């Protein structure tokens, strides 16, 4: 099975995520475990390959320091505090 080539935009995004992960002192394995995704998904995102939006959300949320399970992406959306 062939995989599409990563996009330049995807590669830039992945480099930023990798830099942030490394600044936290985490390995890809650690990030995958903390975010509830696979090592392969973390690696794919860092190299600029596409992953599902839900995987991307879990990884970014984890890197931002939020607990994914407690995160409500719609908090305040309807004007609720």
N, C-alpha and C positions, 0 to 999 in steps of 0.2 A: 504494500500500500504506500503510495507516495504522499508526501505532505507538502502543502503549499509553502512557498518561500516566505520568510518573515518580511513584514513591511518595514520601511525605514522608520515610520512613526512608531510601530510596535517595538522596534529595536531601541529607540530612544526612551520610550516608556519603560521598557524592561531594564535598561541601564539605570534609570532613576530608582526603580524598585530595588534592584540589586544593591545599589549604593546605600540606600536607606537600610536594607536588611543587614548589610555588613557593618554599618554604623552602630546598629543595635547589638552586634556581635553574634548574630544568629547564623547558623548554617541553613542550607535549603531544607534539610531534613527537619530541623527545629521549627522553621516557619511552617512547613507543611503540617506538622503535628499540631502546632498551636492554632492554625487556621482551619484545620479539619479538611484538608485537601491532600492530594498525593504529591510526592516529590516530583514526579513527571510534570504535573500541572504547574508547579512553581518554576521549574526549569524552562518549560515551554513559554511561560509568560515573560521570564527574564530574557530569553533569547528572541523575543518578538513574535512568537507564533501566537495564533489566536487561541483563546480559551473561552469558555462560557462566561457570560456576565456574572453568574452567581459565584463562580470560582474567583474571578477577578475581585468581586465585592468582598468575599471572605478574606482574601490575601491583603487587600488594601486596608480593610477594617482592622485586621490583626496588626498590621504595621503601624497603624495610627494609635494603637494602644487600647482599642475598645474590645470588650468581650463580645464576640459575634452573637452568642446566644441571647445576650441582653440588649442587643442593638435593635432599635426600632427605626428603620429608615424613613418612616412617615411621621415621626414625632414632630408635632408642631405644624404639620402640613395643612391641617384644617383650622389653624388658628388656636389650637389647644396648646397649653403650656405643659 
